[in-house]
Each structure stands twice: as C-alpha cells, then as structure tokens.
C-alpha cells in the first residue's frame, strides 16, 4: 500500500514538535482516509491488514491505538507483525484484555460472556503484559486498562476499587507504563489519586460524555496524565457519531473547547520529560487524522511561544 503525499507544511509542522510527543489515532482501518493517509483507493479490509506501514509514514502519526488486544489476548508472534512495519520512534498504546477490566457484577458483564478475570494480575502478566513487552519492546508506549462502567458495589465504595486496583498494579511487571481509563467519575478522588502516585501508573485522561472535562479528572497531587484519548464528541453517542461522521474524511463538529483542554494538558505533560501519548478517534470531531493535525498546530505554536518567553523574559 502507498502512503498519501504529504504537504511541505505538514512536514515542517512535524519538525516543530517535541520528539517525546507521540500523536496517533485509535485505529488505522478506514477507507475514508484515502487521500489523507493512504495514497490509493483502498478498501477497509485491505487497510486493516496492510495499512499500518503506510499510516506510519505520515510525519504526524507517530503512534497508534491497538484495540484488537481488548477483545482477546494476542500472542507475541502475532504482535511482532505490527512492530516490523513501523519506525523506531513509533509507539503503540495497547488496550488490555477486557476481562481484566470488566466488573463481573456490572450490567455489561451480565449481558456478555466475559471471562471472570477482573483485576487478575497473574492472567494479565502471562497473557497480556509479557507478550506485549516481548513483541513491542521500546515501541510499547503504554498498556491501557480501559475499565467498563463498574457495578454499584464499587460506585458506593471508591476505596474498594482503589484498594483492588493498587494491589493489581503492584503485582504487574515493572518498567512498563500502565494507563488507567475509567468511565465512572464516582471513583475519582483522593483514593484513586493515591494509587496512581504509589504505583507510578498514569491516569488516561479521556474526552467522553460520562466523564468530567479532561483537565479536571485528577487531583492537583497527581502528575499530569501522559496518555490522553479523545474518543467522542460530547454531544454524540458512539452509534450516532459513527453515522453522522462517516466516511471520516473531514472535520464536521470542531470541538475547540476540548482541543484547548487537551493542548493544555499536553504542554504540562511535556515538562515531565517523558513520552506523551495522544490518541484521537474519528468520533471526536469527524476525522481523526485531521484532529491530530489541528492538535499538532496548536501544540507547536504554544510550545514555541513558551520557549520564546523563557528566552526573552
């Protein structure tokens, strides 16, 4: 597959960004991105199988979300196929197996046949973390634990969730970035913040209709999140957004408010001198690659303005 031609302006923009900022989309399998990311009239099944190499040639797309690992554990040999087609600086944000993050007493668990493995550190280590670390090596940006809405037991007692989450994270292999994304604002608070601080995990700040604004999701005592996901326009649900925004080739609902919040968090996180990962979905504004371009422009301008103010106080 061929990559789409890239304008000189976008190439210059990529050079203006800090190297530790990794921008990407939540998947790469969209035929509506022909002309934006892909240089041909390719169908979605072909892009899903062979599009990652072309995707990774785009100068602004230096990371990607991997959702396949959410539905079932994937072995290291299969995962290595992704690693081999991307450059050294590329980073993957890999979702952990959904059974690890689905409370068996929740409504979702009652509707689905999900393996009873909630916060099972042994299963996570052997079937999820170890294969990912072996396959991706330094290209593993973070393992993302995306928690489905929890059952009433945890919502009534945030301390119970925090205790179990802390025990789980402490039992996982060290040296890997673990990002926690939740869908219940009730569990946010000092107990959750304390677990992040104690374990070194990062909160994944996500733009989602169930959650507070991204810049209000953790307390002042917690390090700025280094994984951010812009998943959904606040006026939409997933089903309606998919219909409204398809084929995902233009920005339909620019969300300047959340863009500004995300850029603010990016600038704060860059000061930590660690990699900062930003993932956007088509359902955020209509087209994830175009959302990434707008974020990149805003970050580059703000980053250069900050640098200039430091040189000329």
Long-range contacts (C-beta under 8 A, 24 or more apart in sequence): 1-38, 1-39, 1-40, 1-42, 1-46, 1-47, 1-50, 1-51, 1-53, 1-54, 2-38, 2-39, 2-40, 2-54, 3-37, 3-38, 3-39, 3-54, 3-55, 3-57, 3-58, 4-34, 4-35, 4-36, 4-37, 4-38, 4-39, 4-54, 4-58, 5-39, 6-58, 6-59, 10-59, 10-60, 10-293, 11-59, 13-59, 13-60, 13-293, 13-296, 13-297, 13-300, 14-59, 14-60, 14-296, 15-59, 16-300, 16-303, 16-304, 17-60, 17-296, 17-299, 17-300, 17-303, 18-270, 18-303, 19-89, 20-270, 20-273, 20-274, 20-275, 20-276, 21-62, 21-266, 21-270, 21-275, 21-276, 21-278, 21-299, 22-62, 22-63, 22-89, 22-90, 22-91, 22-141, 22-275, 22-276, 22-277, 22-278, 23-60, 23-61, 23-62, 23-63, 23-278, 23-280, 23-292, 23-295, 23-296, 24-61, 24-62, 24-63, 24-64, 24-65, 24-91, 24-93, 24-277, 24-278, 24-279, 24-280, 24-292, 25-61, 25-64, 25-65, 25-279, 25-280, 25-281, 25-282, 25-288, 25-289, 25-292, 26-64, 26-65, 26-67, 26-229, 26-231, 26-279, 26-280, 26-281, 26-282, 26-288, 27-64, 27-65, 27-67, 27-281, 28-52, 28-55, 28-64, 30-247, 30-248, 30-282, 31-247, 32-246, 32-247, 32-248, 32-249, 32-282, 32-287, 33-248, 33-249, 33-287, 33-289, 35-249, 36-249, 36-287, 36-289, 36-290, 37-61, 37-289, 52-82, 52-85, 52-86, 53-85, 53-86, 56-85, 56-86, 56-87, 56-90, 58-289, 60-289, 60-292, 60-293, 60-296, 61-289, 61-292, 62-89, 62-90, 62-91, 63-90, 63-91, 63-92, 63-93, 63-141, 63-277, 63-278, 63-279, 64-90, 64-92, 64-93, 64-279, 65-92, 65-93, 65-95, 65-144, 65-229, 65-279, 66-92, 66-93, 66-94, 66-95, 67-95, 69-94, 69-95, 69-96, 69-97, 69-128, 69-132, 70-95, 70-96, 70-97, 70-98, 70-146, 71-97, 71-98, 72-97, 73-97, 73-127, 73-128, 73-131, 74-131, 75-131, 76-130, 76-131, 76-132, 76-134, 76-135, 77-135, 78-135, 79-131, 79-132, 79-135, 79-136, 80-135, 82-135, 82-136, 83-135, 83-136, 83-137, 83-139, 86-139, 88-138, 88-139, 90-139, 91-139, 91-140, 91-141, 91-275, 91-277, 92-136, 92-139, 92-140, 92-141, 93-141, 93-142, 93-144, 93-179, 93-227, 93-229, 93-277, 93-279, 94-132, 94-136, 94-140, 94-142, 94-143, 94-144, 95-144, 95-146, 96-124, 96-128, 96-143, 96-144, 96-145, 96-146, 97-123, 97-124, 97-127, 97-128, 98-146, 98-148, 99-123, 100-124, 100-128, 100-145, 101-145, 101-146, 101-147, 101-148, 102-147, 102-148, 103-147, 103-148, 103-150, 103-151, 103-153, 103-154, 104-151, 105-151, 105-152, 105-153, 106-148, 106-149, 106-150, 106-151, 107-149, 107-151, 108-148, 108-149, 109-151, 119-164, 119-165, 119-167, 119-168, 121-167, 121-168, 121-171, 121-172, 122-171, 124-168, 124-172, 125-171, 125-172, 125-173, 129-172, 129-173, 129-176, 130-173, 133-173, 133-176, 140-176, 140-177, 141-177, 141-227, 141-275, 141-277, 142-176, 142-177, 142-178, 142-179, 142-202, 142-204, 142-226, 142-227, 142-277, 143-176, 143-177, 143-178, 143-179, 144-179, 144-181, 144-204, 144-227, 144-229, 145-178, 145-179, 145-180, 145-181, 146-181, 146-204, 147-180, 147-181, 147-182, 147-183, 147-184, 148-183, 149-183, 149-184, 149-210, 150-182, 150-183, 150-184, 150-187, 154-184, 154-187, 155-184, 155-186, 155-187, 158-186, 158-187, 158-188, 158-189, 158-191, 158-192, 159-191, 161-187, 161-191, 161-192, 162-187, 162-191, 162-192, 162-194, 162-195, 163-191, 165-192, 165-195, 166-194, 166-195, 166-198, 166-199, 169-195, 169-199, 169-201, 170-198, 170-199, 177-201, 177-202, 177-226, 177-227, 177-275, 178-202, 179-203, 179-204, 179-225, 179-226, 179-227, 180-204, 181-206, 181-229, 182-211, 183-208, 183-210, 183-211, 184-210, 185-210, 185-211, 185-212, 188-212, 188-217, 188-218, 189-219, 190-219, 190-221, 192-218, 193-218, 193-219, 193-221, 193-222, 196-222, 196-223, 197-221, 197-222, 197-223, 202-226, 202-227, 203-227, 204-228, 204-229, 205-229, 205-265, 206-230, 206-231, 207-231, 207-232, 207-234, 207-255, 207-258, 207-261, 207-262, 207-284, 208-232, 209-234, 209-236, 209-237, 213-258, 213-261, 214-258, 214-261, 214-262, 214-265, 215-261, 215-264, 215-265, 223-272, 224-265, 224-268, 224-269, 224-271, 224-272, 225-265, 225-269, 226-269, 226-272, 226-274, 226-275, 226-276, 226-277, 227-277, 227-279, 228-262, 228-265, 228-266, 228-269, 228-276, 228-277, 228-278, 228-279, 229-278, 229-279, 229-280, 229-281, 230-258, 230-262, 230-278, 230-279, 230-280, 230-281, 230-284, 230-291, 231-281, 231-283, 231-284, 232-281, 232-283, 232-284, 233-283, 233-284, 233-285, 234-258, 236-283, 238-283, 241-282, 241-283, 242-282, 242-283, 244-286, 245-282, 245-283, 245-286, 245-287, 248-282, 248-286, 248-287, 248-288, 249-287, 250-286, 250-287, 250-290, 251-285, 251-286, 251-287, 251-290, 251-291, 251-294, 252-285, 252-286, 252-287, 253-285, 253-286, 254-285, 254-294, 255-284, 255-285, 258-284, 259-291, 259-294, 259-295, 259-298, 260-298, 262-295, 263-295, 263-298, 263-299, 263-302, 266-295, 266-299, 267-299, 267-302, 267-303, 267-306, 270-303
